[in-house]
């Protein structure tokens, strides 16, 4: 809400691309956690994406089909938005933001209604989009976001910036420092041979 200029900070100031959020708002594509819509309203995927171009021709050459192709939904233009899976809806909303000509993509809990397969597809899409645009993801799903980024900004009474590390880099010392006690990690990549696991 601060980035979009919907809230004003109590102290300091927020700048987006060197401008006030209100002036930069046209350059920020927002993808909500869940798109509120009437399931009986006959909006197609193409209709929803075209809404991104309401301010005039800008993104992806103002071409809804190109936006849908970029997010991997070509061929679904005439499908009802209400009939899509959670992952397909997220991709449709991302295509809408791309059509608006966004330089920054702001996603609010993008995996909230997405299954594991859709989550993997979404992660790959965001990785691809991040080559040409800034992506800000607000989420509680650390497993999803930590695979995408080098740094995570954690907000919990205080704001702290943390690096992400590869699985092989996580040591007992790091876990002790984070959680304040000794922990063990479940290794889902290793299966105990029969007779060698103790209960």
N, CA, C and O of each residue as an XYZ file, in Angstrom:
796
protein
N       0.828     -1.206      0.000
C       0.000      0.000      0.000
C       0.861      1.254      0.000
O       0.486      2.268     -0.588
N       2.013      1.188      0.656
C       2.942      2.325      0.627
C       3.545      2.507     -0.761
O       3.658      3.631     -1.251
N       3.928      1.411     -1.390
C       4.520      1.482     -2.723
C       3.528      2.020     -3.737
O       3.913      2.747     -4.653
N       2.252      1.672     -3.588
C       1.227      2.140     -4.511
C       0.709      3.534     -4.159
O      -0.048      4.129     -4.926
N       1.115      4.053     -3.003
C       0.651      5.372     -2.591
C      -0.736      5.358     -1.979
O      -1.369      6.407     -1.865
N      -1.223      4.186     -1.581
C      -2.534      4.091     -0.954
C      -2.469      4.453      0.523
O      -3.469      4.857      1.116
N      -1.280      4.306      1.116
C      -1.018      4.747      2.489
C       0.168      5.699      2.458
O       1.044      5.586      1.601
N       0.190      6.632      3.394
C       1.330      7.541      3.511
C       2.139      7.154      4.745
O       1.557      6.817      5.777
N       3.457      7.196      4.663
C       4.274      6.840      5.829
C       4.137      7.871      6.937
O       3.967      9.060      6.668
N       4.212      7.414      8.185
C       4.158      8.344      9.323
C       5.431      9.158      9.424
O       5.408     10.320      9.829
N       6.558      8.533      9.047
C       7.851      9.218      9.050
C       8.567      8.905      7.759
O       8.333      7.865      7.143
N       9.434      9.800      7.355
C      10.232      9.570      6.163
C       9.396      9.672      4.896
O       8.296     10.225      4.893
N       9.950      9.124      3.822
C       9.226      9.170      2.552
C       9.499      7.908      1.754
O      10.512      7.239      1.955
N       8.601      7.596      0.864
C       8.727      6.448     -0.029
C       8.938      6.987     -1.431
O       8.207      7.865     -1.889
N       9.943      6.454     -2.105
C      10.213      6.812     -3.497
C      10.191      5.542     -4.337
O      10.749      4.518     -3.944
N       9.556      5.614     -5.470
C       9.494      4.505     -6.411
C      10.013      5.035     -7.742
O       9.426      5.948     -8.324
N      11.100      4.468     -8.216
C      11.760      4.960     -9.427
C      12.098      6.447     -9.295
O      12.048      7.188    -10.276
N      12.445      6.880     -8.070
C      12.840      8.262     -7.829
C      11.686      9.236     -7.737
O      11.914     10.440     -7.619
N      10.458      8.758     -7.785
C       9.283      9.629     -7.748
C       8.393      9.260     -6.575
O       8.598      8.234     -5.928
N       7.407     10.098     -6.305
C       6.416      9.752     -5.289
C       5.620      8.553     -5.802
O       5.496      8.369     -7.013
N       5.082      7.741     -4.900
C       4.301      6.583     -5.335
C       3.141      6.962     -6.261
O       2.826      6.222     -7.193
N       2.509      8.103     -6.009
C       1.384      8.507     -6.849
C       1.832      8.748     -8.294
O       1.131      8.376     -9.235
N       2.992      9.367     -8.463
C       3.491      9.651     -9.818
C       4.016      8.398    -10.503
O       3.954      8.282    -11.727
N       4.533      7.461     -9.717
C       5.116      6.235    -10.289
C       4.094      5.114    -10.439
O       4.408      4.061    -10.993
N       2.890      5.326     -9.959
C       1.886      4.256     -9.902
C       1.634      3.592    -11.254
O       1.385      2.387    -11.298
N       1.690      4.330    -12.341
C       1.433      3.757    -13.667
C       2.520      2.761    -14.081
O       2.323      1.962    -14.997
N       3.661      2.816    -13.403
C       4.763      1.912    -13.739
C       4.775      0.654    -12.866
O       5.645     -0.203    -13.014
N       3.798      0.552    -11.953
C       3.744     -0.586    -11.028
C       2.510     -1.428    -11.327
O       1.380     -0.944    -11.245
N       2.739     -2.699    -11.675
C       1.630     -3.622    -11.891
C       1.342     -4.356    -10.595
O       2.240     -4.947     -9.995
N       0.086     -4.319    -10.164
C      -0.301     -4.939     -8.895
C      -1.117     -6.201     -9.172
O      -2.086     -6.179     -9.931
N      -0.703     -7.303     -8.539
C      -1.433     -8.565     -8.642
C      -1.925     -8.913     -7.245
O      -1.123     -9.268     -6.381
N      -3.248     -8.816     -7.004
C      -3.777     -9.064     -5.658
C      -3.704    -10.538     -5.275
O      -3.491    -11.413     -6.115
N      -3.887    -10.781     -3.982
C      -3.875    -12.154     -3.472
C      -4.980    -12.966     -4.138
O      -4.765    -14.105     -4.550
N      -6.134    -12.382     -4.236
C      -7.256    -13.051     -4.886
C      -8.059    -11.986     -5.611
O      -8.410    -10.961     -5.027
N      -8.344    -12.224     -6.859
C      -9.135    -11.268     -7.634
C     -10.599    -11.462     -7.281
O     -11.159    -12.535     -7.506
N     -11.216    -10.431     -6.730
C     -12.639    -10.516     -6.418
C     -13.415    -10.405     -7.725
O     -13.247     -9.448     -8.481
N     -14.245    -11.373     -7.976
C     -15.054    -11.341     -9.187
C     -16.308    -12.176     -8.979
O     -16.334    -13.100     -8.165
N     -17.326    -11.837     -9.718
C     -18.575    -12.580     -9.705
C     -18.411    -13.732    -10.684
O     -18.256    -13.511    -11.886
N     -18.444    -14.940    -10.185
C     -18.207    -16.116    -11.031
C     -19.226    -16.229    -12.160
O     -18.958    -16.881    -13.170
N     -20.393    -15.601    -12.001
C     -21.405    -15.684    -13.054
C     -21.199    -14.608    -14.126
O     -21.857    -14.641    -15.166
N     -20.284    -13.647    -13.880
C     -20.015    -12.615    -14.881
C     -19.182    -13.229    -15.999
O     -18.141    -13.829    -15.727
N     -19.615    -13.094    -17.249
C     -18.959    -13.818    -18.353
C     -17.674    -13.170    -18.869
O     -17.564    -12.900    -20.065
N     -16.709    -12.916    -17.999
C     -15.427    -12.344    -18.427
C     -14.495    -13.465    -18.857
O     -14.321    -14.453    -18.143
N     -13.906    -13.302    -20.021
C     -12.940    -14.282    -20.501
C     -11.537    -13.871    -20.050
O     -11.334    -12.774    -19.530
N     -10.592    -14.760    -20.255
C      -9.195    -14.458    -19.965
C      -8.765    -13.225    -20.758
O      -8.101    -12.339    -20.219
N      -9.137    -13.169    -22.026
C      -8.798    -12.035    -22.890
C      -9.376    -10.732    -22.336
O      -8.705     -9.700    -22.363
N     -10.623    -10.770    -21.831
C     -11.261     -9.570    -21.262
C     -10.473     -9.060    -20.061
O     -10.224     -7.860    -19.943
N     -10.083     -9.963    -19.175
C      -9.361     -9.570    -17.963
C      -8.012     -8.957    -18.318
O      -7.620     -7.942    -17.742
N      -7.301     -9.567    -19.261
C      -5.992     -9.046    -19.649
C      -6.138     -7.670    -20.292
O      -5.332     -6.778    -20.029
N      -7.145     -7.490    -21.123
C      -7.349     -6.195    -21.801
C      -7.574     -5.049    -20.816
O      -7.308     -3.892    -21.140
N      -8.063     -5.365    -19.615
C      -8.262     -4.318    -18.601
C      -6.952     -3.617    -18.263
O      -6.968     -2.467    -17.823
N      -5.830     -4.281    -18.457
C      -4.530     -3.679    -18.188
C      -4.198     -2.546    -19.129
O      -3.350     -1.711    -18.815
N      -4.843     -2.500    -20.272
C      -4.572     -1.460    -21.254
C      -5.528     -0.298    -21.203
O      -5.568      0.497    -22.142
N      -6.311     -0.164    -20.132
C      -7.316      0.891    -20.059
C      -6.735      2.302    -20.096
O      -7.437      3.231    -20.496
N      -5.494      2.494    -19.699
C      -4.904      3.831    -19.714
C      -4.311      4.221    -21.052
O      -3.760      5.315    -21.175
N      -4.404      3.369    -22.053
C      -3.800      3.658    -23.345
C      -2.784      2.595    -23.694
O      -2.395      1.814    -22.826
N      -2.344      2.540    -24.933
C      -1.405      1.485    -25.347
C      -0.035      1.671    -24.727
O       0.593      2.715    -24.905
N       0.434      0.667    -24.001
C       1.758      0.753    -23.389
C       2.485     -0.577    -23.450
O       3.347     -0.761    -24.310
N       2.163     -1.509    -22.565
C       2.974     -2.710    -22.394
C       2.804     -3.773    -23.442
O       1.764     -3.865    -24.093
N       3.837     -4.581    -23.603
C       3.877     -5.701    -24.517
C       3.228     -5.312    -25.843
O       2.402     -6.044    -26.388
N       3.624     -4.137    -26.351
C       3.112     -3.586    -27.610
C       1.582     -3.495    -27.586
O       0.933     -3.599    -28.626
N       1.009     -3.298    -26.383
C      -0.446     -3.183    -26.211
C      -1.173     -4.362    -26.845
O      -2.247     -4.193    -27.422
N      -0.604     -5.535    -26.743
C      -1.133     -6.721    -27.395
C      -1.466     -7.781    -26.345
O      -0.564     -8.423    -25.806
N      -2.770     -7.968    -26.049
C      -3.144     -8.964    -25.036
C      -2.634    -10.369    -25.362
O      -2.260    -11.118    -24.460
N      -2.620    -10.723    -26.634
C      -2.152    -12.068    -27.007
C      -0.673    -12.252    -26.685
O      -0.256    -13.323    -26.245
N       0.123    -11.192    -26.909
C       1.549    -11.266    -26.587
C       1.751    -11.392    -25.079
O       2.633    -12.122    -24.625
N       0.926    -10.674    -24.299
C       1.018    -10.764    -22.837
C       0.675    -12.174    -22.371
O       1.343    -12.722    -21.494
N      -0.379    -12.768    -22.964
C      -0.764    -14.131    -22.593
C       0.309    -15.140    -22.992
O       0.569    -16.099    -22.266
N       0.920    -14.921    -24.134
C       1.993    -15.826    -24.554
C       3.172    -15.729    -23.598
O       3.801    -16.740    -23.287
N       3.478    -14.517    -23.127
C       4.617    -14.342    -22.225
C       4.432    -15.082    -20.911
O       5.405    -15.528    -20.302
N       3.171    -15.216    -20.468
C       2.917    -15.926    -19.206
C       2.494    -17.379    -19.429
O       2.125    -18.074    -18.483
N       2.550    -17.838    -20.690
C       2.264    -19.234    -20.979
C       0.799    -19.610    -21.029
O       0.452    -20.766    -20.785
N      -0.078    -18.653    -21.344
C      -1.515    -18.954    -21.408
C      -2.091    -18.810    -22.813
O      -3.304    -18.684    -22.975
N      -1.231    -18.828    -23.828
C      -1.752    -18.734    -25.188
C      -2.692    -19.917    -25.438
O      -2.443    -21.037    -24.992
N      -3.762    -19.637    -26.152
C      -4.761    -20.674    -26.413
C      -5.902    -20.677    -25.415
O      -6.913    -21.342    -25.640
N      -5.762    -19.937    -24.302
C      -6.841    -19.894    -23.303
C      -7.614    -18.572    -23.346
O      -8.380    -18.279    -22.428
N      -7.423    -17.774    -24.396
C      -8.017    -16.442    -24.485
C      -9.527    -16.440    -24.262
O     -10.052    -15.529    -23.622
N     -10.228    -17.443    -24.777
C     -11.689    -17.460    -24.715
C     -12.249    -18.240    -23.543
O     -13.465    -18.361    -23.396
N     -11.366    -18.772    -22.709
C     -11.824    -19.499    -21.517
C     -12.363    -18.508    -20.484
O     -11.826    -17.409    -20.343
N     -13.407    -18.883    -19.771
C     -13.964    -18.023    -18.719
C     -12.961    -17.893    -17.585
O     -12.389    -18.890    -17.143
N     -12.743    -16.676    -17.112
C     -11.807    -16.437    -16.016
C     -12.197    -17.262    -14.790
O     -11.333    -17.771    -14.077
N     -13.496    -17.391    -14.551
C     -13.993    -18.140    -13.387
C     -13.650    -19.623    -13.465
O     -13.623    -20.299    -12.437
N     -13.388    -20.145    -14.668
C     -13.108    -21.573    -14.834
C     -11.628    -21.930    -14.700
O     -11.265    -23.102    -14.799
N     -10.786    -20.946    -14.479
C      -9.347    -21.185    -14.404
C      -8.936    -21.745    -13.046
O      -9.635    -21.566    -12.049
N      -7.798    -22.422    -13.024
C      -7.210    -22.867    -11.750
C      -6.601    -21.643    -11.062
O      -6.496    -20.578    -11.669
N      -6.205    -21.792     -9.813
C      -5.587    -20.680     -9.081
C      -4.328    -20.168     -9.760
O      -4.121    -18.959     -9.858
N      -3.481    -21.087    -10.232
C      -2.248    -20.697    -10.912
C      -2.522    -19.975    -12.222
O      -1.833    -19.011    -12.557
N      -3.538    -20.441    -12.977
C      -3.891    -19.783    -14.233
C      -4.455    -18.390    -13.991
O      -4.209    -17.473    -14.775
N      -5.203    -18.230    -12.920
C      -5.722    -16.887    -12.590
C      -4.573    -15.931    -12.278
O      -4.571    -14.784    -12.724
N      -3.594    -16.414    -11.507
C      -2.442    -15.565    -11.189
C      -1.710    -15.161    -12.466
O      -1.318    -14.004    -12.615
N      -1.525    -16.101    -13.382
C      -0.850    -15.802    -14.643
C      -1.657    -14.792    -15.465
O      -1.083    -13.911    -16.106
N      -2.976    -14.920    -15.446
C      -3.833    -13.970    -16.170
C      -3.664    -12.568    -15.600
O      -3.560    -11.599    -16.351
N      -3.636    -12.459    -14.284
C      -3.479    -11.146    -13.641
C      -2.086    -10.572    -13.885
O      -1.924     -9.356    -13.993
N      -1.083    -11.442    -13.972
C       0.266    -10.978    -14.309
C       0.282    -10.463    -15.752
O       0.908     -9.442    -16.038
N      -0.403    -11.165    -16.660
C      -0.492    -10.716    -18.057
C      -1.180     -9.353    -18.120
O      -0.783     -8.494    -18.907
N      -2.206     -9.152    -17.297
C      -2.892     -7.846    -17.246
C      -1.912     -6.755    -16.830
O      -1.911     -5.667    -17.406
N      -1.069     -7.046    -15.821
C      -0.080     -6.068    -15.361
C       0.963     -5.794    -16.448
O       1.408     -4.658    -16.609
N       1.350     -6.828    -17.192
C       2.325     -6.647    -18.270
C       1.752     -5.761    -19.376
O       2.468     -4.937    -19.946
N       0.481     -5.926    -19.675
C      -0.152     -5.119    -20.720
C      -0.185     -3.646    -20.313
O      -0.181     -2.762    -21.170
N      -0.219     -3.388    -19.014
C      -0.236     -2.005    -18.526
C       1.131     -1.338    -18.655
O       1.262     -0.147    -18.375
N       2.140     -2.081    -19.070
C       3.468     -1.497    -19.263
C       4.255     -1.341    -17.991
O       5.059     -0.416    -17.873
N       4.048     -2.211    -17.044
C       4.682     -2.109    -15.734
C       6.187     -2.351    -15.792
O       6.663     -3.231    -16.509
N       6.925     -1.552    -15.021
C       8.358     -1.756    -14.830
C       8.622     -2.510    -13.531
O       9.706     -3.057    -13.326
N       7.616     -2.530    -12.656
C       7.701     -3.254    -11.390
C       6.424     -4.063    -11.231
O       5.327     -3.587    -11.524
N       6.586     -5.291    -10.764
C       5.450     -6.159    -10.518
C       5.361     -6.370     -9.012
O       6.318     -6.829     -8.388
N       4.222     -6.037     -8.433
C       3.985     -6.162     -7.000
C       2.949     -7.262     -6.793
O       1.791     -7.112     -7.183
N       3.370     -8.377     -6.172
C       2.479     -9.525     -5.973
C       2.186     -9.720     -4.489
O       3.099     -9.754     -3.664
N       0.900     -9.848     -4.158
C       0.474    -10.057     -2.779
C       0.079    -11.516     -2.600
O      -0.934    -11.956     -3.144
N       0.872    -12.270     -1.840
C       0.620    -13.684     -1.554
C       0.272    -14.457     -2.830
O      -0.825    -15.004     -2.936
N       1.189    -14.509     -3.795
C       0.866    -15.133     -5.082
C       0.597    -16.626     -5.042
O       0.031    -17.168     -5.991
N       0.989    -17.312     -3.965
C       0.780    -18.769     -3.920
C      -0.410    -19.174     -3.063
O      -0.603    -20.360     -2.795
N      -1.216    -18.195     -2.627
C      -2.304    -18.489     -1.691
C      -3.301    -19.514     -2.220
O      -3.770    -20.353     -1.450
N      -3.637    -19.477     -3.494
C      -4.639    -20.398     -4.042
C      -4.056    -21.246     -5.170
O      -4.750    -21.610     -6.119
N      -2.764    -21.552     -5.045
C      -2.061    -22.263     -6.113
C      -1.556    -23.597     -5.584
O      -0.993    -23.662     -4.491
N      -1.759    -24.672     -6.362
C      -1.265    -25.986     -5.944
C       0.240    -26.084     -6.184
O       0.846    -25.162     -6.731
N       0.841    -27.202     -5.774
C       2.300    -27.346     -5.834
C       2.830    -27.240     -7.263
O       3.869    -26.621     -7.490
N       2.128    -27.837     -8.227
C       2.573    -27.757     -9.622
C       2.481    -26.317    -10.123
O       3.402    -25.820    -10.771
N       1.358    -25.648     -9.818
C       1.188    -24.257    -10.225
C       2.216    -23.356     -9.574
O       2.667    -22.382    -10.177
N       2.591    -23.681     -8.334
C       3.599    -22.903     -7.614
C       4.948    -22.988     -8.315
O       5.653    -21.987     -8.444
N       5.301    -24.182     -8.766
C       6.557    -24.371     -9.478
C       6.554    -23.603    -10.797
O       7.549    -22.970    -11.149
N       5.437    -23.657    -11.528
C       5.310    -22.917    -12.788
C       5.395    -21.412    -12.551
O       6.033    -20.687    -13.313
N       4.735    -20.951    -11.475
C       4.744    -19.527    -11.156
C       6.152    -19.065    -10.789
O       6.575    -17.977    -11.177
N       6.860    -19.884    -10.054
C       8.235    -19.552     -9.679
C       9.111    -19.385    -10.921
O       9.915    -18.456    -10.999
N       8.950    -20.286    -11.886
C       9.727    -20.210    -13.123
C       9.351    -18.972    -13.929
O      10.226    -18.330    -14.510
N       8.066    -18.626    -13.977
C       7.614    -17.429    -14.686
C       8.215    -16.177    -14.055
O       8.709    -15.303    -14.768
N       8.178    -16.080    -12.725
C       8.714    -14.903    -12.048
C      10.223    -14.789    -12.247
O      10.759    -13.689    -12.379
N      10.896    -15.929    -12.267
C      12.342    -15.925    -12.516
C      12.631    -15.349    -13.917
O      13.571    -14.575    -14.096
N      11.820    -15.732    -14.887
C      11.974    -15.239    -16.261
C      11.650    -13.741    -16.352
O      12.395    -12.983    -16.973
N      10.550    -13.318    -15.739
C      10.147    -11.906    -15.783
C      11.158    -11.011    -15.073
O      11.357     -9.859    -15.459
N      11.794    -11.547    -14.035
C      12.743    -10.764    -13.246
C      13.993    -10.385    -14.040
O      14.779     -9.547    -13.600
N      14.173    -10.992    -15.193
C      15.308    -10.599    -16.049
C      15.113     -9.212    -16.636
O      16.087     -8.537    -16.969
N      13.855     -8.777    -16.769
C      13.590     -7.482    -17.407
C      12.819     -6.505    -16.532
O      12.611     -5.359    -16.932
N      12.391     -6.928    -15.353
C      11.633     -6.020    -14.497
C      11.868     -6.347    -13.026
O      12.283     -7.451    -12.672
N      11.591     -5.360    -12.183
C      11.687     -5.535    -10.734
C      10.434     -6.257    -10.250
O       9.323     -5.931    -10.667
N      10.615     -7.237     -9.370
C       9.476     -7.958     -8.813
C       9.552     -7.897     -7.294
O      10.570     -8.244     -6.695
N       8.459     -7.450     -6.680
C       8.338     -7.415     -5.221
C       7.231     -8.390     -4.844
O       6.100     -8.270     -5.315
N       7.564     -9.364     -3.986
C       6.601    -10.369     -3.563
C       6.377    -10.228     -2.066
O       7.323    -10.280     -1.280
N       5.117    -10.050     -1.676
C       4.746    -10.031     -0.262
C       4.154    -11.399      0.031
O       3.149    -11.784     -0.567
N       4.778    -12.146      0.959
C       4.322    -13.514      1.200
C       4.732    -14.004      2.584
O       5.676    -13.503      3.197
N       3.981    -15.007      3.053
C       4.364    -15.750      4.252
C       5.052    -17.046      3.854
O       5.575    -17.759      4.710
N       5.055    -17.356      2.569
C       5.581    -18.615      2.057
C       7.082    -18.482      1.780
O       7.493    -18.239      0.646
N       7.889    -18.643      2.827
C       9.330    -18.484      2.687
C       9.948    -19.530      1.780
O      10.941    -19.251      1.107
N       9.384    -20.730      1.746
C       9.929    -21.765      0.872
C       9.808    -21.338     -0.590
O      10.715    -21.583     -1.385
N       8.700    -20.705     -0.943
C       8.502    -20.249     -2.322
C       9.455    -19.116     -2.666
O      10.135    -19.156     -3.691
N       9.500    -18.111     -1.809
C      10.262    -16.907     -2.147
C      11.767    -17.115     -2.017
O      12.530    -16.523     -2.781
N      12.209    -17.931     -1.082
C      13.651    -18.077     -0.870
C      14.336    -18.756     -2.046
O      15.542    -18.595     -2.232
N      13.594    -19.507     -2.838
C      14.158    -20.114     -4.030
C      14.291    -19.146     -5.187
O      14.935    -19.458     -6.188
N      13.690    -17.973     -5.060
C      13.678    -16.985     -6.136
C      14.667    -15.849     -5.949
O      15.135    -15.265     -6.926
N      14.985    -15.534     -4.712
C      15.675    -14.270     -4.436
C      16.984    -14.480     -3.691
O      17.247    -15.549     -3.140
N      17.795    -13.430     -3.691
C      19.048    -13.446     -2.935
C      18.890    -12.809     -1.563
O      19.680    -13.075     -0.658
N      17.863    -11.961     -1.406
C      17.628    -11.278     -0.140
C      16.138    -11.277      0.177
O      15.299    -11.183     -0.719
N      15.824    -11.384      1.463
C      14.446    -11.339      1.940
C      14.353    -10.247      2.989
O      15.149    -10.213      3.928
N      13.383     -9.353      2.834
C      13.129     -8.307      3.807
C      12.034     -8.820      4.730
O      10.883     -8.946      4.313
N      12.380     -9.119      5.990
C      11.425     -9.671      6.952
C      10.840     -8.550      7.797
O      11.564     -7.709      8.330
N       9.513     -8.553      7.911
C       8.812     -7.533      8.689
C       8.059     -8.233      9.809
O       7.102     -8.964      9.557
N       8.492     -8.009     11.054
C       7.834     -8.559     12.232
C       8.226     -7.681     13.406
O       9.204     -7.963     14.100
N       7.476     -6.630     13.629
C       7.767     -5.583     14.618
C       8.984     -4.757     14.222
O       9.022     -3.555     14.485
N       9.976     -5.378     13.597
C      11.154     -4.703     13.058
C      11.327     -5.135     11.616
O      10.787     -6.157     11.191
N      12.076     -4.355     10.874
C      12.362     -4.682      9.483
C      13.828     -5.076      9.375
O      14.712     -4.302      9.740
N      14.085     -6.291      8.869
C      15.460     -6.766      8.730
C      15.639     -7.394      7.361
O      14.757     -8.086      6.854
N      16.802     -7.137      6.773
C      17.149     -7.706      5.480
C      18.037     -8.921      5.706
O      19.064     -8.830      6.380
N      17.639    -10.068      5.138
C      18.391    -11.313      5.308
C      18.802    -11.858      3.945
O      18.043    -11.748      2.983
N      19.992    -12.445      3.850
C      20.361    -13.130      2.610
C      19.740    -14.522      2.601
O      19.405    -15.062      3.655
N      19.587    -15.097      1.420
C      19.196    -16.502      1.340
C      20.463    -17.299      1.056
O      21.420    -16.786      0.476
N      20.451    -18.550      1.469
C      21.622    -19.405      1.253
C      21.166    -20.725      0.658
O      20.011    -21.119      0.817
N      22.052    -21.390     -0.012
C      21.751    -22.711     -0.553
C      21.637    -23.726      0.570
O      22.180    -23.524      1.656
N      20.937    -24.809      0.311
C      20.725    -25.831      1.335
C      22.050    -26.322      1.911
O      22.154    -26.547      3.117
N      23.055    -26.489      1.068
C      24.351    -26.963      1.537
C      25.063    -25.974      2.437
O      25.990    -26.340      3.160
N      24.627    -24.697      2.395
C      25.256    -23.668      3.212
C      24.669    -23.565      4.619
O      25.228    -22.883      5.478
N      23.538    -24.246      4.859
C      22.888    -24.160      6.166
C      23.611    -25.093      7.132
O      23.639    -26.308      6.931
N      24.178    -24.531      8.153
C      24.920    -25.314      9.145
C      24.163    -25.331     10.463
O      23.220    -24.566     10.667
N      24.594    -26.220     11.354
C      23.992    -26.282     12.688
C      24.150    -24.944     13.397
O      23.267    -24.536     14.151
N      25.274    -24.252     13.161
C      25.499    -22.947     13.800
C      24.488    -21.915     13.316
O      23.979    -21.124     14.111
N      24.193    -21.917     12.010
C      23.215    -20.965     11.469
C      21.834    -21.238     12.055
O      21.129    -20.304     12.438
N      21.439    -22.518     12.130
C      20.143    -22.858     12.701
C      20.065    -22.459     14.171
O      19.037    -21.956     14.624
N      21.142    -22.681     14.915
C      21.173    -22.302     16.327
C      21.040    -20.790     16.474
O      20.344    -20.305     17.366
N      21.707    -20.054     15.600
C      21.645    -18.590     15.648
C      20.233    -18.086     15.337
O      19.751    -17.145     15.967
N      19.576    -18.716     14.364
C      18.236    -18.287     13.963
C      17.201    -18.638     15.029
O      16.390    -17.793     15.407
N      17.223    -19.893     15.519
C      16.168    -20.366     16.408
C      16.533    -20.346     17.887
O      15.673    -20.561     18.740
N      17.802    -20.090     18.197
C      18.190    -19.995     19.593
C      18.353    -21.338     20.285
O      18.505    -21.381     21.506
N      18.324    -22.420     19.547
C      18.512    -23.748     20.130
C      18.962    -24.712     19.027
O      18.882    -24.400     17.839
N      19.438    -25.893     19.448
C      19.861    -26.893     18.475
C      18.638    -27.527     17.821
O      17.675    -27.894     18.494
N      18.693    -27.646     16.516
C      17.590    -28.247     15.763
C      18.139    -29.296     14.809
O      19.329    -29.311     14.492
N      17.258    -30.164     14.363
C      17.590    -31.108     13.306
C      16.687    -30.801     12.120
O      15.555    -30.346     12.286
N      17.192    -31.053     10.944
C      16.455    -30.788      9.715
C      16.011    -32.109      9.114
O      16.779    -33.071      9.083
N      14.766    -32.162      8.633
C      14.269    -33.362      7.974
C      14.816    -33.367      6.552
O      14.596    -32.424      5.793
N      15.534    -34.440      6.193
C      16.128    -34.565      4.859
C      15.174    -35.363      3.981
O      15.215    -36.593      3.977
N      14.331    -34.681      3.250
C      13.392    -35.362      2.362
C      14.089    -35.939      1.134
O      13.504    -36.742      0.408
N      15.324    -35.537      0.901
C      16.055    -36.039     -0.254
C      16.793    -37.345      0.048
O      17.410    -37.936     -0.839
N      16.725    -37.793      1.313
C      17.425    -39.021      1.717
C      16.400    -39.989      2.300
O      15.575    -39.607      3.130
N      16.460    -41.250      1.856
C      15.575    -42.289      2.385
C      16.451    -43.319      3.088
O      17.435    -43.803      2.526
N      16.080    -43.649      4.329
C      16.852    -44.634      5.084
C      16.693    -46.013      4.461
O      15.580    -46.418      4.126
N      17.796    -46.738      4.304
C      17.697    -48.129      3.819
C      16.935    -48.973      4.834
O      16.975    -48.685      6.030
N      16.237    -50.016      4.371
C      15.488    -50.880      5.300
C      16.391    -51.421      6.402
O      17.517    -51.850      6.147
N      15.882    -51.395      7.620
C      16.616    -51.936      8.761
C      17.612    -50.975      9.373
O      18.137    -51.257     10.449
N      17.899    -49.841      8.729
C      18.879    -48.907      9.268
C      18.256    -47.734     10.012
O      18.961    -47.000     10.706
N      16.936    -47.546      9.876
C      16.277    -46.430     10.560
C      15.794    -46.895     11.918
O      15.204    -47.969     12.037
N      16.038    -46.100     12.933
C      15.575    -46.423     14.291
C      14.416    -45.506     14.655
O      14.387    -44.334     14.281
N      13.464    -46.064     15.390
C      12.305    -45.259     15.794
C      12.502    -44.787     17.211
O      11.644    -44.091     17.755
